[in-house]
Amino acid sequence: MFEKLSQFYYKQNRLMFVLINYLILSLLLIIPFNLLNVFFEINKDLVNEGIKNMSALNLFIVTVIIAPLFETLFFQYGIIKTFTYFNPKTKYIAIFLSSLLFSLIHLYSLTYIIYTFIMGVFFGILYFASVKKGLMPYWIIVIVHSLYNFTVFIFNEYILK
């Protein structure tokens, strides 16, 4: 069964590859964490003071466009590419380190650190899946990250308010 899923996953064109990864990430993080938030209010302290007073347009630009570009460049592309350039056998260490550092810049709460660590692991795996598929991992991760942040933005700005 895993072999069939793997074949299906790697046979997809670029657009489907991005959409499948976005859906996996959404199912993995958005739905469970938002359900936990609704029922247990675990994320009520997640709003950073710096972004609390931003207009919706500025928040959109920062979270959906700017953050994915820079976070992907440094945390996924930079760290993983550097580690594996010097030693290709370090991919699991590179994913762990990249995920850890990615999560540590999101210090809103312990829950959010765990949340972003899982997201970082997903992006690290997506990096290697993109390489294996012959795609540009930086842009694939930026697009999936932007789609994910866009979904969270819509959820927080228009659905949960």
C-alpha positions in Angstrom: 0.0 0.0 0.0 2.8 2.4 0.9 4.4 1.7 -2.5 1.2 2.6 -4.3 0.8 5.8 -2.3 4.5 6.6 -3.1 4.0 6.0 -6.8 0.9 8.2 -6.8 2.6 10.9 -4.9 5.6 11.1 -7.2 3.7 10.8 -10.4 1.8 14.1 -9.9 2.5 17.2 -11.9 3.8 20.3 -10.1 0.4 21.8 -9.4 -1.0 18.6 -8.0 2.2 18.0 -6.0 1.8 21.4 -4.3 -1.9 20.9 -3.7 -1.4 17.4 -2.3 1.3 18.7 0.1 -0.9 21.7 1.1 -3.8 19.3 1.9 -1.6 17.0 3.9 -0.2 19.9 5.9 -3.7 21.3 6.5 -5.0 17.9 7.6 -2.0 17.5 9.8 -2.0 20.9 11.5 -4.8 23.3 10.8 -7.8 21.1 11.5 -6.5 19.4 14.7 -5.0 22.6 16.3 -8.0 24.7 15.5 -10.3 22.1 16.9 -8.2 22.0 20.1 -8.3 25.8 20.2 -12.1 25.9 19.8 -12.7 23.3 22.6 -9.8 24.0 25.0 -8.7 27.6 24.1 -5.0 26.4 24.0 -3.9 29.1 21.6 -5.3 32.2 23.1 -1.8 33.6 23.7 -0.6 33.2 20.2 -0.9 36.7 19.0 2.4 38.5 18.9 2.1 42.1 20.2 3.9 43.3 17.0 1.2 41.9 14.7 -1.8 42.4 17.0 -2.4 46.0 15.7 -1.6 45.4 12.1 -4.2 46.0 9.4 -5.5 42.9 7.6 -3.6 44.0 4.5 -0.3 44.4 6.3 -0.9 41.1 8.2 -1.6 39.4 4.9 1.6 40.8 3.3 3.8 39.8 6.2 2.3 36.3 6.9 1.4 35.1 3.5 4.1 36.7 1.3 7.2 37.8 3.3 7.4 35.2 6.1 7.3 32.2 3.7 10.0 33.7 1.5 12.5 34.4 4.3 11.7 31.5 6.6 12.0 29.0 3.7 15.2 30.6 2.5 16.8 30.3 5.9 15.3 27.4 7.8 14.4 24.9 5.1 16.5 25.7 2.0 19.6 27.2 3.7 20.1 24.8 6.6 19.1 21.6 4.8 21.0 22.4 1.7 24.1 23.4 3.6 24.0 20.3 5.8 23.4 17.8 3.0 26.0 19.5 0.7 28.8 18.7 3.0 27.4 15.2 4.0 24.4 13.8 2.2 23.8 11.3 5.0 22.9 14.1 7.4 19.4 14.7 6.0 17.6 13.6 9.2 19.8 15.8 11.3 19.3 18.6 8.9 15.5 18.2 9.1 15.6 18.1 12.9 17.9 21.2 13.2 15.9 23.1 10.6 12.6 22.2 12.4 14.0 23.1 15.8 15.3 26.5 14.7 12.1 27.2 12.8 10.0 26.4 15.8 12.2 28.6 18.1 11.4 31.7 16.2 7.7 31.1 16.9 7.9 31.5 20.7 4.2 32.5 21.2 3.6 29.4 23.4 4.8 25.9 24.0 1.9 24.6 22.0 2.9 26.8 19.0 6.5 25.8 19.3 5.4 22.1 19.0 3.0 23.1 16.2 5.7 24.9 14.2 8.2 22.1 14.9 5.8 19.6 13.2 5.4 22.0 10.4 9.2 22.3 10.0 9.5 18.5 9.9 6.9 18.5 7.1 8.7 21.2 5.2 12.0 19.3 5.6 10.4 16.1 4.2 8.9 18.2 1.4 12.3 19.5 0.6 13.7 16.1 -0.1 10.5 15.0 -1.9 10.8 18.0 -4.2 14.5 17.2 -4.9 13.6 13.6 -5.7 10.9 14.7 -8.0 13.3 17.1 -9.8 11.5 20.2 -8.7 12.8 23.4 -7.1 12.5 22.7 -3.4 12.7 26.4 -2.4 9.7 27.5 -4.5 7.6 24.4 -3.7 8.0 25.0 0.1 7.4 28.7 -0.3 4.1 28.0 -2.2 2.9 25.4 0.2 3.9 27.6 3.2 2.1 30.6 1.7 -1.0 28.6 1.0 -1.0 27.3 4.5 -0.5 30.8 6.0 -3.2 32.1 3.8 -5.6 29.5 5.1 -4.7 30.3 8.7 -5.0 34.0 7.9 -8.6 33.5 6.4 -9.5 31.3 9.4 -8.2 33.8 12.0 -9.3 37.1 10.3 -12.7 36.1 8.9 -14.0 32.8 10.3 -13.0 32.8 14.0 -13.6 36.5 14.6 
